[in-house]
Amino acid sequence: MTETFADEVRRRRSELDLSQSQLGAIAGVSRGTIRNIEANLVEPNEATMRGINLALERAESGEPATLPAAVDPLREEIARQIEAMADAYPEDALDRDSDVIRGARHAYRMAARIARGEDR
């Protein structure tokens, strides 16, 4: 039987004695993402698979457990785009639907923090 990506991640993570949180931190994803992948609850996209594979390769080779520098500009661009969505709500809308608009803007700003890795 062919090993699935979920099986491979679980096996390699266990062999390296990494927790789901540790692998997630190295790969730049949440512990829940690792858990869901390993449980076959989600099919990760290509970028997530590459990040996890890179994280496992780094851990196997003994390299520092940090995100590659190339990820930082991408994360920053995603964060800027999310913040732009928050700013897209016109100020006069705050008067009409203040709680809803403020909640949406707050959610976008929190998503930008997560994209930057500031949630850890």
N, C-alpha and C positions, 0 to 999 in steps of 0.2 A: 504494500500500500504506500502511496506517495505521501510524504510529510507535507501538511498544509503550512501556510505561513504562521498560523496561530500555534501549531505544534512546534514549529521551529523556534519561534520566539520564546515559548514556554521552556523548551528544552535548553536552549542556549543561555537564557537568563538563569535557569536553575544551575546549570553547569558553572556559571560564573559567580554563583551565590549572591545574585543581585535581587533586591526586592523590586516589586512593581514600581514603587515610588522612585527608587534609585534609577531604574532604567528609564522611566518617564522623564526624570530630571535631566539625564544625559541626552535623551532624544528630543527634548523640548516639547513633550506632551504630558498630559496628566496621568496620574496613576490609574484613574478610571478608564482612560483610553487603552492603556496596556491591558487592564483587566478585561475590558470588553473584547479586545482583539483576541486575547488568549482563550476566552470563553466562546469564541466564534459568534459573538453577538453583532459584530460590525465587520465590514470589509474595509480595511484602511485604503486611503487613496495612495497614489504613487509617492507623493512627497512624504507622507507619514511612514510608509514602508522604507523609503530610502533613509529617513532619519533614524528609524529604529535599527536598521541594518548597520548604519554607520556607528551608532552608539554601541551596538554589540561588538563590532569590529574593533572599536577603540578600547573597549573594556577587555577584549581578548588579547590585544597587543600591549596592554598596560599603558596606553596613552592617557593623558589627562582627561578626566571625565567632564569635559565642557563641550558646549556646542561649537561647531566650526565657525570661524569668523564670517564665512559667506552667508550664514543664516541671519546674522544680525541686521544687515541692510534689508533683507526680505521682511523680517519681522517689523522693522521700523516702517517700511512702506505700507504694510498691512495696517499697522496702527494708525498711520496718517490717513489712510483711506477710511478707516472706521471713524476717526475723529471728524473727518469731513462730513460723514453722514450725520453725526450728532449736530454739527453746525448748520446742517441744511434746514433744520427747523427754523422758520422765521420767528423773530422775537415777538411779533404781534400774536403768534399762535400761543405763546406762553400765557397770554391773558385769557384766551378763549378756553383752552384745555390744559391748564397749567399742570395738574397732577400727571396727566397722561404724557404730555410733552416732556416734562422734567424727568419722568420715569424712563422714557425712551432715551433721552440724552444721557442720563446716568448709565443706562445699560450699554450704550455705545462707548462711553468713556471707560467703563469697566472692561469691555471687550478689548479696547485698545491697550489697557494695562496688561491684560493677559497675553495679547499678541507680542508685547515687548518682554514678556517673561517676568513682569513685576509682581505677579501673583504668588510667587514662591517665597 
